[in-house]
Amino acid sequence: MNFQELFLNNSTEFSLGFFVLLIWSLVWKGLALWRASERKDKLWFVILLVLNTAGVVEIIYLIVTRKKKQQTPVQKV
């Protein structure tokens, strides 16, 4: 099946796969853009906004910039 037949036949499998990929990408892009705006990372915001990598760069950015949880010392009574 070539590219033209895929669109002309309105393949359900292609449409479902495309929709799932679109939602997946939008969720990760939204989370990464939110984090970049909170951190005031203007360069990363533009990079994440322009590049469409199906969430790969966005996930890497979120992992690299995550905050480490501070452990509070346990007080003994």
Residue, then its C-alpha position, 0 to 999 in steps of 0.5 A: m500500500n503506497f502513501q496515496e492509497l493510504f489517504l484515498n482509501n481512508s484507512t481506519e488503522f492509519s487514522l487510529g494510529f495517527f490519532v493516538l500519536l497526535i494525542w501522545s505528542l500533544v500531552w508530552k509537548g504540553l507538559a514540557l512547554w509548561r515546565a520550560s515556561e516555569r523555568k523561564d527556559k526561553l531557548w528550550f521553549v522555542i526548541l520544544l515548540v518547533l520540533n515535532t519528535a513524537g514526544v521523544v525530546e519532550i520526555i528527555y527534557l522532562i527527565v533531565t529537568r525534574k526536581k529531586k525530592q528533598q528528604t526530610p529527616v525523620q524526628k525520633v520521639 
